[in-house]
Amino acid sequence: MSREFKQFPRPVTVRLSTGEEKRILALQDAARILLDQWPTDTERRRNAMKAILASLKEENPTAVARAAFIAAAVEARVLRSE
């Protein structure tokens, strides 16, 4: 596995629990936000975490992780732009 930061094909902007808007490009940043700052614990959040981990392990394309992250963000009502 490469040690470089893996990235979404395009950034996703979400509003954090602090009210700050964050532009996410690196999968590691998305995972950290899902773990530490996500407002709800739902199936879509868990699916996004699994998809990001699979992408980090090079088991699926980063576009799959991005789609799962967006689905979780829409459900949590934190998506600002995709």
Helices and strands as residue ranges (DSSP letters): E 7-15, E 21-26, H 27-36, H 43-56, H 62-76, E 79-81
